[in-house]
Amino acid sequence: MKSGKLRPALIIAISPSRHRDLLLALISSRLHQATLGFDEIINTSDSDYITTGLKVASLIRLGRLTSVESSVINAGLGTISPERLIRIKNLLINWLRK
């Protein structure tokens, strides 16, 4: 991974390996890039927006997944609601079943 500007990402899962790699979904403030019915938009009016630590409404890009070593994660920004995380994981599961 290139070093540079820190970018927010959602930790989807932690691998069971001894390396504890992380599966991440990238987060963007470019809402116009959303794939409707697939990507997850976090609006400033959403009940869990405050806990995310995001500065503006943002898009969890489920089509932009990456795996990284846990050591490259700088810091935690915030959290999403358990309900949102379940919805995201179900979207990914349904996508992978196709």
C-alpha positions as CSV (number, residue, x, y, z in Angstrom):
1,M,0.0,0.0,0.0
2,K,1.3,3.5,-0.8
3,S,1.9,5.8,2.1
4,G,0.2,9.2,1.9
5,K,-3.0,10.7,3.0
6,L,-4.8,8.7,5.6
7,R,-8.1,7.3,4.4
8,P,-11.1,6.0,6.4
9,A,-12.1,2.4,5.9
10,L,-14.5,0.0,7.6
11,I,-13.1,-3.2,9.0
12,I,-15.3,-5.9,7.7
13,A,-13.5,-8.9,9.1
14,I,-10.3,-10.1,10.8
15,S,-8.6,-13.1,9.2
16,P,-8.2,-16.2,11.4
17,S,-4.5,-16.5,10.5
18,R,-1.8,-15.6,12.9
19,H,-1.1,-12.4,10.9
20,R,-4.6,-11.0,11.7
21,D,-5.0,-9.4,8.3
22,L,-8.0,-7.1,8.0
23,L,-10.6,-7.1,5.3
24,L,-11.5,-3.4,4.7
25,A,-14.2,-1.6,2.7
26,L,-12.9,1.8,1.6
27,I,-14.9,4.9,2.6
28,S,-15.3,8.0,0.4
29,S,-17.1,11.3,0.6
30,R,-17.9,11.2,-3.1
31,L,-21.5,10.1,-2.8
32,H,-22.0,10.4,-6.5
33,Q,-19.9,7.2,-6.9
34,A,-22.5,5.1,-5.0
35,T,-23.7,1.9,-6.6
36,L,-27.4,2.1,-5.5
37,G,-28.6,-1.0,-3.7
38,F,-25.1,-2.1,-3.0
39,D,-22.9,0.6,-1.4
40,E,-23.8,2.0,2.0
41,I,-24.3,5.7,2.5
42,I,-23.9,7.2,5.9
43,N,-25.8,10.5,6.0
44,T,-25.3,13.1,8.6
45,S,-28.9,12.5,9.7
46,D,-28.4,8.8,10.4
47,S,-28.6,7.8,14.1
48,D,-25.0,6.4,14.1
49,Y,-23.4,9.2,12.1
50,I,-22.0,10.9,15.2
51,T,-20.2,7.7,16.4
52,T,-18.5,7.2,13.0
53,G,-16.1,10.1,13.5
54,L,-16.6,11.0,9.8
55,K,-16.6,14.7,9.0
56,V,-19.2,14.6,6.2
57,A,-21.8,12.2,4.8
58,S,-19.8,9.3,3.3
59,L,-20.0,6.2,1.2
60,I,-18.9,2.7,2.3
61,R,-17.8,1.3,-1.1
62,L,-18.5,-2.4,-0.9
63,G,-17.0,-2.9,-4.4
64,R,-13.7,-1.5,-3.1
65,L,-12.4,-4.1,-0.7
66,T,-8.8,-4.6,0.3
67,S,-6.9,-6.7,2.7
68,V,-4.1,-5.2,4.8
69,E,-1.9,-6.2,7.7
70,S,-3.4,-4.9,11.0
71,S,-0.1,-3.1,11.7
72,V,-0.8,-0.6,8.9
73,I,-3.9,0.7,10.6
74,N,-3.1,4.1,12.1
75,A,-6.0,4.6,14.6
76,G,-9.7,4.0,15.0
77,L,-11.9,6.8,13.8
78,G,-15.2,5.6,15.1
79,T,-17.9,2.9,14.9
80,I,-21.1,2.1,12.9
81,S,-24.2,0.6,14.4
82,P,-24.3,-3.2,14.7
83,E,-27.4,-3.1,12.5
84,R,-25.5,-1.3,9.7
85,L,-22.6,-3.7,10.0
86,I,-25.0,-6.7,9.7
87,R,-26.7,-5.1,6.6
88,I,-23.3,-4.5,5.0
89,K,-22.1,-8.1,5.6
90,N,-25.4,-9.5,4.2
91,L,-24.9,-7.3,1.1
92,L,-21.4,-8.8,0.6
93,I,-22.6,-12.3,1.3
94,N,-25.4,-12.0,-1.3
95,W,-22.9,-10.5,-3.8
96,L,-20.4,-13.4,-3.4
97,R,-23.2,-16.0,-3.8
98,K,-24.0,-14.7,-7.3
